[in-house]
Amino acid sequence: MFYRFVRGLFYLYFKCMYLLKFNGLENLPPQGPFIICANHTSWFDPPLVGCLLPSRNRVSFMAKEELFNIFILGTLIKKLGAFPVKRNTADKSAIRRAMQVLDEGGVLGLFPEGTRSHTGELGELHHGAALIALKSKKPVLPVAIKWPEKILRPVEVKIGPLIYFEEEGKIKGKVLETVSLQITEEIKKLL
């Protein structure tokens, strides 16, 4: 209920202030499990990605753990289904939580760059998204967001087709690099 309410507020805000423009909605699965991998240039990226899906489908975001220490914000994002990740480490508890979301049929939201890009260009992706996709055997939905320089102009959200990965046996560094590169290329195509 709380998630739907907050999503509705953000949807109304985006619709009024930025004139939402979605491309590729036919690529959006009606329900999970799948992993949304998007570029990250704005604080508003997570709520905008959350607005892609109907309100009955919650997107659980992996977010940097520092956000959970900010008064009120930490409680709010936790209530909305976000969970913390320690950046620049192999955070096993965050990976376990991501796997749980997918095993339960949910939608996982990731920004594989690990931080916001201030240039608007897609940065280098960390291998966490690739690892989760390979371990869970769940598809990745590439998403590209392009914000306007001013309000009252369209924010463009492009959704690509699902990417499926099949890898048997032990997941090694070279495989992670290959999968990360494929996710990068699919997001870049949309940008």
C-alpha positions as CSV (number, residue, x, y, z in Angstrom):
1,M,0.0,0.0,0.0
2,F,2.8,2.4,1.0
3,Y,4.8,1.5,-2.1
4,R,1.8,2.2,-4.4
5,F,1.1,5.5,-2.7
6,V,4.7,6.7,-3.1
7,R,4.9,5.4,-6.7
8,G,1.7,7.2,-7.5
9,L,3.1,10.5,-6.1
10,F,6.3,10.2,-8.1
11,Y,4.4,9.2,-11.3
12,L,2.3,12.3,-11.0
13,Y,5.4,14.5,-10.4
14,F,7.2,13.0,-13.4
15,K,4.2,13.3,-15.6
16,C,3.6,17.0,-14.7
17,M,7.2,18.2,-14.5
18,Y,9.0,16.1,-17.1
19,L,6.5,14.9,-19.6
20,L,7.3,11.2,-19.5
21,K,8.3,9.6,-22.8
22,F,8.6,5.8,-22.7
23,N,10.0,3.8,-25.7
24,G,9.9,0.0,-25.8
25,L,7.1,-0.7,-23.4
26,E,6.3,-3.8,-25.4
27,N,9.6,-5.2,-24.0
28,L,8.5,-4.8,-20.4
29,P,7.4,-8.2,-19.0
30,P,4.1,-8.1,-17.2
31,Q,5.7,-9.5,-14.0
32,G,8.9,-10.8,-12.5
33,P,11.3,-12.4,-12.0
34,F,13.8,-10.3,-13.9
35,I,16.6,-7.8,-13.3
36,I,16.3,-4.2,-14.4
37,C,19.8,-2.7,-15.3
38,A,19.7,1.0,-16.0
39,N,22.2,3.8,-16.4
40,H,22.4,6.2,-13.5
41,T,22.7,10.0,-13.9
42,S,20.1,11.4,-11.4
43,W,18.8,10.9,-7.8
44,F,15.4,10.5,-9.5
45,D,16.5,7.4,-11.5
46,P,15.2,4.8,-8.9
47,P,11.7,6.3,-8.5
48,L,11.5,6.7,-12.3
49,V,12.4,3.1,-12.9
50,G,9.8,2.1,-10.3
51,C,7.2,3.9,-12.4
52,L,7.9,1.7,-15.4
53,L,5.9,-1.2,-13.9
54,P,2.3,-1.2,-12.8
55,S,1.8,-0.3,-9.2
56,R,1.1,-3.9,-8.2
57,N,4.7,-4.9,-9.2
58,R,7.3,-3.6,-6.7
59,V,10.9,-3.0,-7.8
60,S,13.4,-3.9,-5.0
61,F,16.5,-1.8,-5.4
62,M,20.0,-2.5,-4.3
63,A,21.2,0.8,-2.9
64,K,24.5,2.0,-1.4
65,E,24.5,1.3,2.4
66,E,25.3,5.0,3.2
67,L,21.8,5.9,2.2
68,F,20.3,3.8,4.9
69,N,22.2,5.9,7.5
70,I,20.5,9.1,6.5
71,F,17.8,10.2,8.9
72,I,14.3,9.4,7.5
73,L,15.6,8.5,4.0
74,G,17.0,5.2,5.3
75,T,13.7,4.2,6.9
76,L,11.7,5.4,3.8
77,I,13.7,3.5,1.2
78,K,13.8,0.3,3.4
79,K,10.0,0.5,3.6
80,L,9.9,0.8,-0.2
81,G,11.8,-2.5,-0.5
82,A,15.4,-1.3,-1.0
83,F,18.2,-3.1,0.6
84,P,21.8,-2.1,1.3
85,V,25.0,-3.1,-0.6
86,K,28.6,-2.3,0.5
87,R,30.1,-0.9,-2.6
88,N,33.5,-1.9,-4.0
89,T,33.3,-5.3,-2.2
90,A,31.8,-8.7,-2.8
91,D,28.8,-8.1,-0.5
92,K,27.5,-11.6,0.0
93,S,24.5,-10.6,2.1
94,A,23.4,-8.1,-0.7
95,I,23.8,-10.8,-3.3
96,R,21.8,-13.3,-1.1
97,R,19.0,-10.7,-0.7
98,A,19.0,-10.0,-4.5
99,M,18.7,-13.8,-5.1
100,Q,15.8,-14.0,-2.6
101,V,13.9,-11.2,-4.4
102,L,14.3,-13.1,-7.7
103,D,13.5,-16.5,-6.2
104,E,10.2,-15.0,-4.9
105,G,9.3,-13.9,-8.4
106,G,10.2,-10.2,-7.8
107,V,11.8,-7.5,-9.9
108,L,15.3,-6.4,-8.9
109,G,16.5,-2.9,-9.8
110,L,20.2,-2.3,-10.3
111,F,22.4,0.5,-11.4
112,P,25.5,-1.5,-12.3
113,E,27.7,1.5,-12.7
114,G,27.7,1.7,-8.9
115,T,27.4,5.4,-8.8
116,R,25.8,8.3,-10.7
117,S,27.5,9.5,-13.9
118,H,28.0,13.3,-13.9
119,T,28.8,13.3,-17.6
120,G,25.6,11.6,-18.9
121,E,27.8,8.9,-20.4
122,L,27.5,5.3,-19.3
123,G,30.4,4.4,-17.0
124,E,32.1,1.1,-16.6
125,L,29.8,-1.5,-15.1
126,H,30.7,-3.5,-12.0
127,H,30.3,-7.3,-12.3
128,G,27.6,-7.6,-9.6
129,A,24.7,-7.5,-12.1
130,A,26.3,-10.1,-14.2
131,L,27.0,-12.3,-11.2
132,I,23.4,-12.1,-10.0
133,A,22.0,-12.7,-13.5
134,L,24.2,-15.8,-14.0
135,K,23.6,-17.3,-10.5
136,S,19.9,-16.7,-10.6
137,K,19.4,-17.6,-14.3
138,K,17.0,-14.7,-14.6
139,P,16.9,-12.3,-17.5
140,V,18.1,-8.7,-17.6
141,L,16.0,-5.9,-18.8
142,P,18.2,-3.1,-20.1
143,V,16.9,0.4,-19.5
144,A,18.4,3.8,-20.6
145,I,17.2,7.1,-19.0
146,K,18.0,10.4,-20.6
147,W,17.1,13.5,-18.5
148,P,16.5,16.9,-20.0
149,E,18.5,19.9,-18.9
150,K,15.4,21.7,-17.7
151,I,12.0,20.7,-16.2
152,L,8.9,20.7,-18.5
153,R,10.9,18.8,-21.1
154,P,10.5,15.1,-21.8
155,V,12.5,12.6,-19.8
156,E,13.2,9.7,-22.2
157,V,13.1,6.1,-20.9
158,K,14.0,3.4,-23.4
159,I,13.5,-0.2,-22.6
160,G,15.3,-2.9,-24.5
161,P,14.4,-6.6,-25.0
162,L,15.2,-9.1,-22.2
163,I,18.7,-10.6,-22.3
164,Y,19.1,-14.2,-21.2
165,F,22.3,-15.7,-20.1
166,E,23.2,-19.4,-19.9
167,E,26.4,-20.5,-18.1
168,E,27.0,-23.9,-16.7
169,G,29.5,-24.6,-14.0
170,K,31.7,-22.2,-12.1
171,I,31.2,-18.5,-12.9
172,K,34.7,-17.1,-13.6
173,G,36.1,-13.6,-14.1
174,K,36.2,-13.9,-17.9
175,V,32.5,-14.9,-18.0
176,L,31.6,-12.0,-15.7
177,E,33.4,-9.6,-18.0
178,T,31.7,-10.9,-21.1
179,V,28.2,-10.7,-19.5
180,S,28.9,-7.2,-18.1
181,L,30.1,-6.1,-21.5
182,Q,26.9,-7.4,-23.1
183,I,24.7,-5.6,-20.6
184,T,26.8,-2.4,-21.3
185,E,26.3,-2.7,-25.0
186,E,22.6,-3.2,-24.7
187,I,22.2,-0.1,-22.5
188,K,24.5,1.9,-24.9
189,K,22.3,0.9,-27.8
190,L,19.4,2.5,-26.0
191,L,21.2,5.7,-25.2
